[in-house]
Amino acid sequence: MTSVPRSRPWDVHRLPSAEGRTFLVTGGNAGIGYFVAEQLAATGAVVVLGSRDAAKADAAMVSIRSRVPGARVRYLPLDLADLSSLKTAVEGLDVGRLDAVVHNAGVALDDPPRRETRDGHELMFGTNHLGHLALTQCLAPLLSAAPAGRVVTVGSFAARSERLDLDDLQSTRDYRPKRTYGRSKLAQMCFGFALDRRLRAVGSTVLSVVAHPGGALDSLTPPRPPVCVTTRGERLRALPAGLLVQGKDAGAWPVVRAVLDPEVQGGQLWGPRVFGLRGTPRREPVPSHMADPDVASRLWALSGELVGTDPHLGFR
């Protein structure tokens, strides 16, 4: 009897080659997105940094090239808070197919007052959720043209304790920045799971996967000046926190695995191994409030009305 060979255990420091593939990372110029881009660049893929700030994107590309010899990185002007600009932005990709998009870019506000996007949507909900939803529709033909395209949505641990208020998605009645941020990330994650169900229903080859970085602190992140600058003192003071959380380089690991691992399946959730806060990536159970079909259906319909998207987002 012939045994089926087991695949090599996933090694965050020995990623598989992705030569010939193209990945778009929104917000790839800073934070988790930067380290996702740096790690993906080391696989030989073309990595496109989607950012509204050209100077920050240039700095990120210089940093990646200094650490990854021969890195193939590009910049794409991308403003998720301006929905009317997204179609033109995607045309600027100038590729025949896209192997994966990482929906990473996000806005997090700490203090009032409530702010709005150019389209009149609450800034965090409008950028983090609605902007990525609209971008997905624009990218649908390119993702469908890839042999196994992926939409990887970067969620947040903060979404676990939140619940969506479907009658006040844009926090017009009760705006509290931290709660509004958590709900915007929850909306993103609900969208990621709902998208995969819809992709399966139409027989698409594209997968939708959700990943989150756990607890990722700047003070535990290795420096990448000028993209990420931490002093030795800051890193030393943060060492005790390293028992529970990690740096943003490690926070990128679940996202990178969701992009690259051929054994990852659509509709899965990936996060850090230790309490969902730190460590190497593993598959996690999907919390019930993120996969509720009734909530997802209402969120999908309401979001589509706000953005003006096709019910199937262009996937057939």
KOLDO-863260 format. One record per residue: residue number from 1; chain; x, y, z of N, C-alpha, C in turn; residue in three letters. Coordinates in pm, whole numbers, plus 50000, padded with zeros to 5 digits. Layout:
N
NUM, A, X, Y, Z, X, Y, Z, X, Y, Z, Ala
...
REM end
This chain:
316
1, A, 50085, 49880, 50000, 50000, 50000, 50000, 50088, 50125, 50000, Met
2, A, 50066, 50210, 49904, 50147, 50330, 49891, 50091, 50441, 49978, Thr
3, A, 50175, 50497, 50061, 50130, 50606, 50148, 50136, 50738, 50073, Ser
4, A, 50044, 50827, 50107, 50042, 50959, 50045, 50147, 51046, 50114, Val
5, A, 50239, 51103, 50038, 50344, 51184, 50101, 50285, 51305, 50171, Pro
6, A, 50334, 51334, 50287, 50290, 51451, 50362, 50363, 51575, 50310, Arg
7, A, 50291, 51685, 50304, 50353, 51808, 50258, 50450, 51859, 50364, Ser
8, A, 50551, 51932, 50320, 50649, 51987, 50414, 50580, 52086, 50507, Arg
9, A, 50610, 52081, 50637, 50550, 52178, 50730, 50578, 52321, 50683, Pro
10, A, 50480, 52407, 50703, 50495, 52546, 50660, 50605, 52613, 50741, Trp
11, A, 50697, 52677, 50672, 50809, 52745, 50735, 50805, 52892, 50695, Asp
12, A, 50780, 52979, 50793, 50766, 53122, 50762, 50895, 53181, 50708, Val
13, A, 51007, 53113, 50730, 51136, 53163, 50683, 51183, 53096, 50553, His
14, A, 51107, 53000, 50504, 51140, 52934, 50377, 51013, 52923, 50294, Arg
15, A, 50976, 53034, 50234, 50852, 53040, 50159, 50870, 52979, 50020, Leu
16, A, 50762, 52921, 49966, 50772, 52862, 49832, 50789, 52970, 49725, Pro
17, A, 50848, 52932, 49615, 50865, 53026, 49504, 50729, 53066, 49447, Ser
18, A, 50718, 53193, 49410, 50597, 53242, 49345, 50636, 53318, 49218, Ala
19, A, 50745, 53279, 49156, 50788, 53346, 49033, 50679, 53335, 48927, Glu
20, A, 50661, 53442, 48853, 50560, 53445, 48749, 50423, 53489, 48798, Gly
21, A, 50410, 53510, 48929, 50282, 53553, 48984, 50288, 53700, 49024, Arg
22, A, 50170, 53763, 49029, 50160, 53905, 49063, 50062, 53922, 49178, Thr
23, A, 50105, 53995, 49280, 50023, 54020, 49398, 50009, 54170, 49420, Phe
24, A, 49889, 54212, 49457, 49863, 54351, 49495, 49837, 54356, 49644, Leu
25, A, 49911, 54442, 49715, 49893, 54460, 49859, 49847, 54603, 49883, Val
26, A, 49722, 54620, 49925, 49676, 54756, 49953, 49739, 54801, 50085, Thr
27, A, 49783, 54925, 50091, 49853, 54974, 50210, 49985, 54903, 50231, Gly
28, A, 50051, 54866, 50121, 50177, 54791, 50131, 50297, 54877, 50165, Gly
29, A, 50274, 55004, 50195, 50386, 55095, 50223, 50418, 55106, 50372, Asn
30, A, 50336, 55045, 50459, 50359, 55063, 50603, 50295, 54949, 50681, Ala
31, A, 50337, 54936, 50808, 50274, 54842, 50899, 50277, 54698, 50852, Gly
32, A, 50168, 54625, 50881, 50157, 54485, 50841, 50174, 54473, 50689, Ile
33, A, 50112, 54565, 50615, 50118, 54559, 50469, 50259, 54563, 50416, Gly
34, A, 50345, 54645, 50480, 50484, 54651, 50435, 50551, 54515, 50449, Tyr
35, A, 50533, 54450, 50564, 50601, 54322, 50586, 50541, 54211, 50501, Phe
36, A, 50411, 54218, 50472, 50352, 54125, 50375, 50421, 54142, 50241, Val
37, A, 50436, 54267, 50197, 50500, 54294, 50068, 50645, 54249, 50067, Ala
38, A, 50719, 54276, 50175, 50859, 54235, 50182, 50873, 54084, 50174, Glu
39, A, 50790, 54012, 50248, 50798, 53866, 50248, 50755, 53807, 50114, Gln
40, A, 50651, 53863, 50054, 50608, 53813, 49923, 50713, 53843, 49816, Leu
41, A, 50781, 53956, 49827, 50884, 53991, 49729, 50996, 53889, 49729, Ala
42, A, 51023, 53828, 49844, 51131, 53730, 49855, 51099, 53599, 49783, Ala
43, A, 50973, 53582, 49738, 50934, 53460, 49667, 50958, 53470, 49516, Thr
44, A, 51000, 53587, 49469, 51021, 53607, 49326, 50901, 53662, 49253, Gly
45, A, 50790, 53683, 49324, 50670, 53738, 49261, 50687, 53887, 49234, Ala
46, A, 50603, 53939, 49145, 50589, 54084, 49130, 50491, 54130, 49237, Val
47, A, 50532, 54225, 49319, 50448, 54274, 49428, 50417, 54422, 49402, Val
48, A, 50290, 54452, 49397, 50244, 54588, 49370, 50196, 54650, 49500, Val
49, A, 50253, 54764, 49536, 50214, 54834, 49657, 50105, 54935, 49623, Leu
50, A, 49985, 54911, 49669, 49876, 55006, 49648, 49876, 55107, 49761, Gly
51, A, 49891, 55235, 49728, 49902, 55338, 49832, 49859, 55472, 49775, Ser
52, A, 49804, 55556, 49863, 49769, 55691, 49818, 49885, 55788, 49834, Arg
53, A, 49995, 55743, 49894, 50109, 55830, 49922, 50231, 55781, 49845, Asp
54, A, 50265, 55849, 49737, 50376, 55806, 49651, 50509, 55807, 49724, Ala
55, A, 50532, 55907, 49808, 50660, 55917, 49878, 50679, 55799, 49974, Ala
56, A, 50573, 55763, 50047, 50584, 55650, 50138, 50601, 55519, 50062, Lys
57, A, 50534, 55507, 49949, 50550, 55386, 49867, 50692, 55376, 49814, Ala
58, A, 50748, 55487, 49771, 50887, 55487, 49722, 50983, 55444, 49833, Asp
59, A, 50963, 55495, 49954, 51048, 55458, 50067, 51037, 55309, 50096, Ala
60, A, 50915, 55256, 50089, 50894, 55114, 50114, 50964, 55029, 50008, Ala
61, A, 50956, 55071, 49882, 51021, 54994, 49776, 51173, 54996, 49790, Met
62, A, 51228, 55110, 49830, 51373, 55118, 49853, 51412, 55022, 49965, Val
63, A, 51333, 55019, 50072, 51362, 54930, 50185, 51354, 54784, 50143, Ser
64, A, 51250, 54748, 50069, 51235, 54608, 50026, 51351, 54568, 49936, Ile
65, A, 51388, 54654, 49843, 51498, 54620, 49752, 51631, 54607, 49825, Arg
66, A, 51647, 54681, 49935, 51772, 54672, 50010, 51782, 54540, 50086, Ser
67, A, 51670, 54477, 50112, 51668, 54352, 50189, 51642, 54230, 50102, Arg
68, A, 51585, 54251, 49985, 51553, 54140, 49894, 51618, 54169, 49760, Val
69, A, 51739, 54119, 49737, 51808, 54145, 49610, 51722, 54099, 49492, Pro
70, A, 51709, 54187, 49395, 51631, 54153, 49277, 51481, 54162, 49295, Gly
71, A, 51437, 54221, 49406, 51293, 54231, 49433, 51223, 54303, 49319, Ala
72, A, 51108, 54250, 49281, 51028, 54310, 49173, 50906, 54375, 49238, Arg
73, A, 50920, 54503, 49269, 50813, 54575, 49337, 50773, 54697, 49254, Val
74, A, 50645, 54727, 49257, 50589, 54840, 49183, 50495, 54918, 49274, Arg
75, A, 50468, 55041, 49232, 50375, 55127, 49305, 50250, 55150, 49222, Tyr
76, A, 50134, 55141, 49287, 50007, 55172, 49222, 49936, 55279, 49304, Leu
77, A, 49913, 55399, 49247, 49834, 55500, 49320, 49695, 55445, 49348, Pro
78, A, 49656, 55444, 49476, 49530, 55380, 49513, 49473, 55451, 49636, Leu
79, A, 49352, 55503, 49623, 49286, 55572, 49734, 49150, 55507, 49755, Asp
80, A, 49140, 55422, 49855, 49017, 55348, 49882, 48906, 55437, 49935, Leu
81, A, 48940, 55557, 49976, 48839, 55651, 50025, 48776, 55732, 49912, Ala
82, A, 48818, 55705, 49789, 48763, 55774, 49672, 48719, 55667, 49572, Asp
83, A, 48594, 55623, 49584, 48547, 55509, 49506, 48553, 55535, 49356, Leu
84, A, 48532, 55659, 49315, 48530, 55689, 49172, 48667, 55674, 49107, Ser
85, A, 48773, 55668, 49190, 48909, 55659, 49136, 48956, 55515, 49115, Ser
86, A, 48880, 55418, 49166, 48933, 55281, 49172, 48943, 55215, 49035, Leu
87, A, 48848, 55238, 48948, 48854, 55177, 48815, 48978, 55222, 48740, Lys
88, A, 49006, 55352, 48745, 49127, 55404, 48679, 49252, 55348, 48743, Thr
89, A, 49251, 55335, 48875, 49367, 55278, 48945, 49394, 55136, 48898, Ala
90, A, 49290, 55055, 48887, 49307, 54916, 48845, 49356, 54908, 48701, Val
91, A, 49311, 54998, 48618, 49362, 55002, 48481, 49512, 55027, 48480, Glu
92, A, 49561, 55100, 48582, 49703, 55128, 48592, 49787, 55007, 48628, Gly
93, A, 49724, 54898, 48671, 49799, 54775, 48698, 49866, 54724, 48571, Leu
94, A, 49793, 54735, 48459, 49847, 54696, 48328, 49899, 54552, 48330, Asp
95, A, 49814, 54460, 48381, 49848, 54318, 48380, 49730, 54240, 48321, Val
96, A, 49760, 54122, 48271, 49655, 54038, 48215, 49583, 53956, 48319, Gly
97, A, 49648, 53939, 48435, 49587, 53863, 48542, 49647, 53908, 48675, Arg
98, A, 49576, 53881, 48782, 49625, 53910, 48916, 49606, 53784, 49000, Leu
99, A, 49715, 53735, 49058, 49709, 53609, 49132, 49651, 53625, 49272, Asp
100, A, 49668, 53741, 49331, 49607, 53765, 49463, 49605, 53914, 49492, Ala
101, A, 49500, 53953, 49564, 49497, 54087, 49622, 49489, 54070, 49773, Val
102, A, 49568, 54147, 49846, 49564, 54148, 49991, 49496, 54277, 50035, Val
103, A, 49376, 54262, 50088, 49299, 54377, 50135, 49349, 54415, 50274, His
104, A, 49455, 54494, 50278, 49521, 54527, 50404, 49504, 54672, 50447, Asn
105, A, 49500, 54765, 50353, 49498, 54907, 50389, 49382, 54937, 50482, Ala
106, A, 49405, 55027, 50575, 49298, 55062, 50666, 49323, 55193, 50738, Gly
107, A, 49216, 55251, 50784, 49221, 55375, 50862, 49176, 55341, 51004, Val
108, A, 49251, 55388, 51102, 49213, 55372, 51242, 49225, 55507, 51310, Ala
109, A, 49113, 55559, 51357, 49112, 55689, 51425, 49098, 55668, 51575, Leu
110, A, 49169, 55747, 51652, 49164, 55734, 51798, 49068, 55833, 51865, Asp
111, A, 49040, 55942, 51798, 48961, 56047, 51862, 48852, 56098, 51769, Asp
112, A, 48741, 56145, 51828, 48641, 56216, 51747, 48704, 56344, 51693, Pro
113, A, 48644, 56415, 51601, 48507, 56394, 51553, 48499, 56289, 51441, Pro
114, A, 48376, 56251, 51411, 48349, 56158, 51301, 48389, 56226, 51171, Arg
115, A, 48456, 56149, 51084, 48500, 56203, 50955, 48441, 56120, 50841, Arg
116, A, 48437, 56179, 50723, 48377, 56111, 50608, 48473, 56107, 50490, Glu
117, A, 48450, 56008, 50404, 48526, 55998, 50279, 48473, 56098, 50178, Thr
118, A, 48538, 56104, 50064, 48493, 56193, 49957, 48351, 56158, 49912, Arg
119, A, 48313, 56031, 49928, 48181, 55985, 49885, 48075, 56003, 49994, Asp
120, A, 48114, 56057, 50111, 48018, 56082, 50217, 47996, 55966, 50312, Gly
121, A, 48087, 55867, 50310, 48077, 55754, 50401, 48167, 55777, 50522, His
122, A, 48126, 55723, 50637, 48213, 55732, 50755, 48351, 55677, 50718, Glu
123, A, 48456, 55747, 50758, 48590, 55723, 50702, 48640, 55581, 50723, Leu
124, A, 48628, 55526, 50843, 48682, 55392, 50867, 48599, 55285, 50796, Met
125, A, 48468, 55291, 50808, 48382, 55195, 50739, 48396, 55210, 50588, Phe
126, A, 48401, 55336, 50543, 48408, 55363, 50400, 48538, 55317, 50337, Gly
127, A, 48650, 55332, 50409, 48780, 55292, 50356, 48804, 55143, 50376, Thr
128, A, 48792, 55098, 50501, 48829, 54961, 50534, 48738, 54858, 50468, Asn
129, A, 48609, 54885, 50466, 48514, 54787, 50411, 48466, 54823, 50270, His
130, A, 48400, 54939, 50257, 48341, 54972, 50128, 48445, 54988, 50018, Leu
131, A, 48559, 55048, 50051, 48663, 55067, 49950, 48715, 54934, 49898, Gly
132, A, 48735, 54839, 49988, 48785, 54708, 49945, 48678, 54629, 49869, His
133, A, 48553, 54645, 49909, 48445, 54580, 49834, 48442, 54629, 49689, Leu
134, A, 48447, 54761, 49674, 48446, 54818, 49539, 48570, 54778, 49459, Ala
135, A, 48684, 54773, 49526, 48808, 54732, 49459, 48797, 54588, 49410, Leu
136, A, 48736, 54502, 49490, 48720, 54362, 49450, 48644, 54350, 49320, Thr
137, A, 48537, 54429, 49305, 48461, 54424, 49180, 48547, 54470, 49062, Gln
138, A, 48627, 54573, 49083, 48714, 54621, 48975, 48818, 54516, 48935, Cys
139, A, 48862, 54437, 49033, 48967, 54338, 49009, 48914, 54203, 48963, Leu
140, A, 48783, 54183, 48967, 48725, 54051, 48940, 48774, 53989, 48809, Ala
141, A, 48777, 54063, 48697, 48824, 54000, 48573, 48969, 53955, 48580, Pro
142, A, 49055, 54032, 48647, 49197, 53996, 48657, 49217, 53877, 48750, Leu
143, A, 49143, 53872, 48859, 49153, 53759, 48951, 49100, 53632, 48886, Leu
144, A, 48993, 53645, 48809, 48934, 53529, 48743, 49024, 53477, 48632, Ser
145, A, 49109, 53563, 48577, 49199, 53522, 48469, 49318, 53442, 48521, Ala
146, A, 49344, 53447, 48653, 49455, 53371, 48711, 49411, 53226, 48730, Ala
147, A, 49506, 53131, 48727, 49470, 52991, 48746, 49402, 52964, 48881, Pro
148, A, 49443, 53037, 48983, 49386, 53016, 49117, 49396, 53147, 49195, Ala
149, A, 49319, 53246, 49153, 49324, 53377, 49215, 49276, 53374, 49360, Gly
150, A, 49326, 53468, 49440, 49284, 53473, 49580, 49255, 53618, 49622, Arg
151, A, 49152, 53632, 49704, 49124, 53757, 49773, 49153, 53730, 49920, Val
152, A, 49253, 53796, 49975, 49290, 53775, 50114, 49256, 53902, 50192, Val
153, A, 49160, 53890, 50282, 49115, 54003, 50362, 49185, 54001, 50497, Thr
154, A, 49248, 54112, 50532, 49318, 54122, 50660, 49221, 54176, 50765, Val
155, A, 49183, 54089, 50857, 49092, 54129, 50963, 49167, 54178, 51085, Gly
156, A, 49100, 54175, 51198, 49160, 54224, 51322, 49104, 54147, 51441, Ser
157, A, 49189, 54127, 51540, 49145, 54065, 51665, 49034, 54149, 51729, Phe
158, A, 49036, 54281, 51701, 48935, 54371, 51758, 48794, 54338, 51714, Ala
159, A, 48781, 54268, 51602, 48648, 54237, 51549, 48578, 54128, 51629, Ala
160, A, 48654, 54051, 51708, 48594, 53940, 51781, 48491, 53986, 51884, Arg
161, A, 48516, 54100, 51945, 48427, 54146, 52052, 48319, 54243, 52002, Ser
162, A, 48314, 54267, 51872, 48216, 54361, 51819, 48099, 54288, 51752, Glu
163, A, 47990, 54358, 51736, 47875, 54310, 51660, 47829, 54423, 51570, Arg
164, A, 47786, 54390, 51450, 47743, 54493, 51356, 47605, 54546, 51393, Leu
165, A, 47589, 54677, 51381, 47458, 54739, 51391, 47414, 54768, 51248, Asp
166, A, 47334, 54681, 51192, 47297, 54693, 51051, 47207, 54813, 51024, Leu
167, A, 47153, 54873, 51130, 47072, 54994, 51115, 47155, 55121, 51130, Asp
168, A, 47283, 55104, 51163, 47371, 55220, 51180, 47514, 55182, 51143, Asp
169, A, 47530, 55129, 51022, 47661, 55081, 50979, 47766, 55192, 50976, Leu
170, A, 47722, 55316, 50956, 47816, 55426, 50942, 47827, 55512, 51068, Gln
171, A, 47778, 55459, 51178, 47792, 55526, 51309, 47746, 55671, 51305, Ser
172, A, 47631, 55692, 51245, 47578, 55829, 51240, 47510, 55867, 51371, Thr
173, A, 47456, 55767, 51442, 47384, 55796, 51566, 47475, 55792, 51688, Arg
174, A, 47571, 55699, 51687, 47656, 55681, 51806, 47797, 55650, 51758, Asp
175, A, 47880, 55753, 51749, 48015, 55736, 51697, 48116, 55728, 51810, Tyr
176, A, 48181, 55612, 51821, 48292, 55593, 51913, 48406, 55531, 51833, Arg
177, A, 48518, 55601, 51818, 48622, 55560, 51723, 48667, 55415, 51734, Pro
178, A, 48699, 55368, 51854, 48750, 55231, 51867, 48644, 55129, 51829, Lys
179, A, 48521, 55154, 51869, 48414, 55061, 51834, 48387, 55066, 51684, Arg
180, A, 48386, 55186, 51628, 48362, 55199, 51485, 48471, 55129, 51405, Thr
181, A, 48596, 55141, 51451, 48705, 55070, 51384, 48683, 54919, 51390, Tyr
182, A, 48655, 54867, 51511, 48633, 54723, 51526, 48520, 54673, 51438, Gly
183, A, 48414, 54752, 51428, 48302, 54712, 51344, 48337, 54719, 51195, Arg
184, A, 48420, 54813, 51158, 48461, 54820, 51017, 48544, 54697, 50979, Ser
185, A, 48627, 54649, 51073, 48705, 54528, 51047, 48616, 54404, 51050, Lys
186, A, 48516, 54405, 51137, 48421, 54294, 51138, 48345, 54288, 51006, Leu
187, A, 48306, 54404, 50954, 48238, 54407, 50825, 48328, 54349, 50716, Ala
188, A, 48456, 54385, 50719, 48551, 54330, 50623, 48557, 54178, 50631, Gln
189, A, 48566, 54126, 50753, 48579, 53982, 50771, 48452, 53909, 50729, Met
190, A, 48336, 53964, 50765, 48210, 53906, 50720, 48203, 53903, 50568, Cys
191, A, 48249, 54012, 50507, 48252, 54019, 50361, 48342, 53911, 50303, Phe
192, A, 48460, 53890, 50364, 48553, 53790, 50312, 48493, 53650, 50313, Gly
193, A, 48423, 53615, 50421, 48361, 53483, 50429, 48242, 53472, 50334, Phe
194, A, 48161, 53578, 50327, 48046, 53576, 50238, 48090, 53570, 50091, Ala
195, A, 48199, 53640, 50060, 48249, 53638, 49923, 48284, 53496, 49881, Leu
196, A, 48348, 53420, 49970, 48384, 53285, 49930, 48260, 53199, 49905, Asp
197, A, 48158, 53215, 49988, 48035, 53138, 49964, 47977, 53170, 49828, Arg
198, A, 47981, 53296, 49790, 47926, 53337, 49661, 48014, 53289, 49546, Arg
199, A, 48144, 53291, 49566, 48234, 53241, 49463, 48211, 53092, 49438, Leu
200, A, 48190, 53016, 49546, 48163, 52873, 49530, 48030, 52850, 49458, Arg
201, A, 47932, 52936, 49488, 47800, 52919, 49428, 47802, 52937, 49277, Ala
202, A, 47892, 53021, 49227, 47898, 53043, 49082, 48009, 52962, 49016, Val
203, A, 48074, 52875, 49092, 48177, 52788, 49035, 48306, 52859, 49000, Gly
204, A, 48337, 52970, 49069, 48459, 53044, 49040, 48582, 52970, 49090, Ser
205, A, 48694, 52990, 49023, 48822, 52933, 49069, 48890, 53024, 49172, Thr
206, A, 48836, 53144, 49194, 48894, 53238, 49289, 48854, 53198, 49431, Val
207, A, 48948, 53209, 49523, 48922, 53180, 49664, 48921, 53310, 49744, Leu
208, A, 48840, 53314, 49847, 48842, 53427, 49941, 48879, 53372, 50078, Ser
209, A, 48988, 53427, 50135, 49043, 53380, 50261, 49058, 53501, 50354, Val
210, A, 49039, 53479, 50484, 49054, 53586, 50583, 49170, 53552, 50675, Val
211, A, 49251, 53650, 50706, 49363, 53632, 50797, 49372, 53753, 50890, Ala
212, A, 49432, 53733, 51006, 49452, 53847, 51096, 49590, 53836, 51161, His
213, A, 49649, 53948, 51201, 49787, 53948, 51252, 49800, 53922, 51401, Pro
214, A, 49687, 53907, 51473, 49696, 53892, 51618, 49731, 54025, 51682, Gly
215, A, 49816, 54019, 51785, 49863, 54142, 51849, 49998, 54180, 51793, Gly
216, A, 50003, 54287, 51718, 50127, 54327, 51650, 50161, 54471, 51686, Ala
217, A, 50276, 54489, 51754, 50315, 54621, 51804, 50434, 54676, 51728, Leu
218, A, 50435, 54807, 51706, 50550, 54872, 51644, 50677, 54851, 51727, Asp
219, A, 50663, 54855, 51860, 50779, 54847, 51947, 50847, 54711, 51946, Ser
220, A, 50778, 54608, 51895, 50838, 54475, 51883, 50878, 54443, 51739, Leu
221, A, 50867, 54542, 51653, 50892, 54523, 51510, 51036, 54559, 51476, Thr
222, A, 51106, 54475, 51401, 51242, 54511, 51361, 51242, 54637, 51275, Pro
223, A, 51340, 54724, 51292, 51339, 54851, 51220, 51358, 54834, 51069, Pro
224, A, 51287, 54917, 50997, 51302, 54927, 50851, 51299, 55077, 50816, Arg
225, A, 51402, 55150, 50855, 51398, 55295, 50833, 51396, 55327, 50684, Pro
226, A, 51320, 55431, 50644, 51235, 55516, 50728, 51093, 55463, 50743, Pro
227, A, 51065, 55342, 50692, 50929, 55288, 50697, 50888, 55259, 50841, Val
228, A, 50976, 55196, 50916, 50949, 55162, 51056, 51075, 55191, 51135, Cys
229, A, 51066, 55281, 51231, 51183, 55321, 51310, 51152, 55298, 51457, Val
230, A, 51226, 55209, 51521, 51212, 55187, 51665, 51351, 55194, 51728, Thr
231, A, 51357, 55255, 51842, 51486, 55267, 51911, 51514, 55139, 51990, Thr
232, A, 51639, 55120, 52025, 51676, 55005, 52106, 51604, 55007, 52241, Arg
233, A, 51589, 55127, 52297, 51520, 55140, 52424, 51374, 55099, 52414, Gly
234, A, 51308, 55141, 52307, 51168, 55103, 52288, 51154, 54952, 52276, Glu
235, A, 51247, 54890, 52203, 51239, 54745, 52187, 51264, 54673, 52319, Arg
236, A, 51358, 54723, 52397, 51387, 54660, 52526, 51267, 54672, 52622, Leu
237, A, 51205, 54790, 52624, 51090, 54811, 52713, 50971, 54723, 52673, Arg
238, A, 50967, 54688, 52544, 50853, 54610, 52494, 50873, 54459, 52511, Ala
239, A, 50992, 54416, 52554, 51020, 54273, 52562, 50918, 54195, 52647, Leu
240, A, 50877, 54246, 52765, 50777, 54171, 52842, 50648, 54147, 52764, Pro
241, A, 50607, 54246, 52684, 50485, 54231, 52604, 50501, 54120, 52501, Ala
242, A, 50626, 54090, 52465, 50652, 53986, 52366, 50611, 53848, 52411, Gly
243, A, 50577, 53830, 52539, 50525, 53703, 52586, 50383, 53680, 52536, Leu
244, A, 50313, 53789, 52503, 50173, 53779, 52461, 50150, 53820, 52316, Leu
245, A, 50228, 53918, 52269, 50207, 53970, 52134, 50340, 53968, 52059, Val
246, A, 50343, 54028, 51941, 50460, 54018, 51856, 50477, 54143, 51770, Gln
247, A, 50580, 54142, 51686, 50603, 54253, 51595, 50521, 54239, 51468, Gly
248, A, 50521, 54343, 51389, 50440, 54342, 51267, 50500, 54253, 51159, Lys
249, A, 50629, 54223, 51168, 50688, 54127, 51076, 50624, 53990, 51096, Asp
250, A, 50608, 53948, 51222, 50544, 53820, 51251, 50393, 53829, 51228, Ala
251, A, 50336, 53948, 51250, 50194, 53965, 51224, 50158, 53942, 51079, Gly
252, A, 50256, 53958, 50990, 50232, 53937, 50847, 50226, 53788, 50810, Ala
253, A, 50278, 53701, 50896, 50290, 53559, 50861, 50158, 53492, 50822, Trp
254, A, 50049, 53510, 50899, 49924, 53445, 50858, 49872, 53496, 50723, Pro
255, A, 49894, 53623, 50696, 49848, 53682, 50569, 49927, 53622, 50453, Val
256, A, 50057, 53613, 50470, 50143, 53557, 50365, 50107, 53411, 50339, Val
257, A, 50081, 53336, 50444, 50042, 53197, 50424, 49909, 53188, 50350, Arg
258, A, 49816, 53277, 50382, 49686, 53277, 50313, 49702, 53306, 50164, Ala
259, A, 49805, 53380, 50129, 49831, 53410, 49988, 49898, 53292, 49918, Val
260, A, 49994, 53227, 49983, 50085, 53135, 49915, 50055, 52987, 49931, Leu
261, A, 50006, 52946, 50046, 49996, 52803, 50077, 49894, 52735, 49985, Asp
262, A, 49936, 52636, 49904, 49841, 52570, 49815, 49736, 52488, 49888, Pro
263, A, 49758, 52460, 50017, 49661, 52382, 50093, 49555, 52469, 50161, Glu
264, A, 49574, 52600, 50157, 49471, 52690, 50211, 49347, 52683, 50123, Val
265, A, 49231, 52681, 50186, 49105, 52674, 50113, 49022, 52799, 50137, Gln
266, A, 48932, 52826, 50044, 48845, 52941, 50057, 48756, 52931, 50179, Gly
267, A, 48725, 53046, 50238, 48638, 53049, 50354, 48708, 53023, 50485, Gly
268, A, 48841, 53004, 50481, 48915, 52978, 50604, 48959, 53107, 50671, Gln
269, A, 48990, 53094, 50801, 49045, 53203, 50881, 49181, 53160, 50933, Leu
270, A, 49282, 53245, 50912, 49418, 53215, 50956, 49466, 53324, 51051, Trp
271, A, 49534, 53282, 51158, 49588, 53377, 51255, 49706, 53316, 51328, Gly
272, A, 49764, 53388, 51424, 49879, 53336, 51499, 49840, 53219, 51589, Pro
273, A, 49935, 53130, 51611, 49910, 53004, 51680, 49879, 53019, 51829, Arg
274, A, 49943, 53112, 51898, 49932, 53120, 52044, 49819, 53217, 52082, Val
275, A, 49705, 53160, 52123, 49589, 53240, 52166, 49541, 53339, 52059, Phe
276, A, 49578, 53314, 51934, 49539, 53407, 51828, 49611, 53539, 51836, Gly
277, A, 49718, 53547, 51915, 49787, 53674, 51937, 49931, 53676, 51887, Leu
278, A, 49999, 53562, 51892, 50138, 53560, 51850, 50174, 53420, 51801, Arg
279, A, 50288, 53413, 51728, 50336, 53282, 51686, 50313, 53256, 51538, Gly
280, A, 50352, 53137, 51496, 50341, 53098, 51357, 50194, 53082, 51317, Thr
281, A, 50164, 53086, 51188, 50024, 53086, 51146, 49958, 52949, 51154, Pro
282, A, 49831, 52952, 51190, 49750, 52829, 51191, 49606, 52865, 51151, Arg
283, A, 49533, 52763, 51111, 49392, 52783, 51079, 49313, 52794, 51208, Arg
284, A, 49218, 52888, 51214, 49134, 52909, 51331, 48988, 52880, 51297, Glu
285, A, 48909, 52842, 51397, 48765, 52832, 51374, 48708, 52970, 51342, Pro
286, A, 48611, 52975, 51255, 48548, 53103, 51222, 48441, 53134, 51327, Val
287, A, 48455, 53247, 51399, 48353, 53282, 51499, 48214, 53291, 51435, Pro
288, A, 48115, 53246, 51508, 47980, 53236, 51451, 47925, 53370, 51405, Ser
289, A, 47959, 53478, 51477, 47903, 53608, 51438, 47966, 53662, 51310, His
290, A, 48078, 53602, 51266, 48140, 53644, 51140, 48086, 53564, 51021, Met
291, A, 48020, 53453, 51050, 47972, 53367, 50942, 47820, 53355, 50938, Ala
292, A, 47750, 53437, 51018, 47604, 53434, 51021, 47550, 53469, 50882, Asp
293, A, 47482, 53376, 50814, 47439, 53402, 50676, 47338, 53514, 50664, Pro
294, A, 47251, 53530, 50764, 47151, 53637, 50757, 47217, 53775, 50769, Asp
295, A, 47309, 53788, 50866, 47381, 53913, 50881, 47463, 53943, 50756, Val
296, A, 47531, 53839, 50704, 47615, 53858, 50586, 47533, 53901, 50465, Ala
297, A, 47415, 53842, 50449, 47329, 53877, 50336, 47282, 54021, 50344, Ser
298, A, 47244, 54065, 50463, 47199, 54204, 50479, 47315, 54301, 50461, Arg
299, A, 47431, 54266, 50518, 47549, 54352, 50501, 47585, 54364, 50354, Leu
300, A, 47581, 54253, 50283, 47616, 54251, 50140, 47522, 54343, 50062, Trp
301, A, 47392, 54331, 50088, 47294, 54412, 50015, 47308, 54560, 50049, Ala
302, A, 47323, 54591, 50178, 47335, 54731, 50218, 47464, 54793, 50164, Leu
303, A, 47573, 54718, 50169, 47701, 54769, 50119, 47695, 54790, 49968, Ser
304, A, 47631, 54695, 49899, 47618, 54709, 49754, 47539, 54832, 49714, Gly
305, A, 47437, 54865, 49793, 47359, 54986, 49766, 47444, 55111, 49786, Glu
306, A, 47526, 55110, 49891, 47610, 55227, 49919, 47717, 55248, 49813, Leu
307, A, 47769, 55138, 49760, 47881, 55146, 49666, 47834, 55143, 49521, Val
308, A, 47718, 55080, 49499, 47669, 55065, 49363, 47734, 54949, 49291, Gly
309, A, 47754, 54836, 49363, 47821, 54722, 49303, 47720, 54621, 49249, Thr
310, A, 47768, 54539, 49158, 47694, 54426, 49104, 47676, 54323, 49218, Asp
311, A, 47559, 54256, 49227, 47538, 54159, 49335, 47643, 54048, 49341, Pro
312, A, 47702, 54014, 49226, 47804, 53909, 49222, 47946, 53968, 49212, His
313, A, 47957, 54098, 49220, 48087, 54168, 49211, 48164, 54135, 49085, Leu
314, A, 48093, 54097, 48980, 48160, 54070, 48852, 48216, 53931, 48838, Gly
315, A, 48201, 53845, 48940, 48249, 53707, 48931, 48137, 53622, 48872, Phe
316, A, 48172, 53539, 48777, 48074, 53451, 48712, 48127, 53309, 48705, Arg
REM end
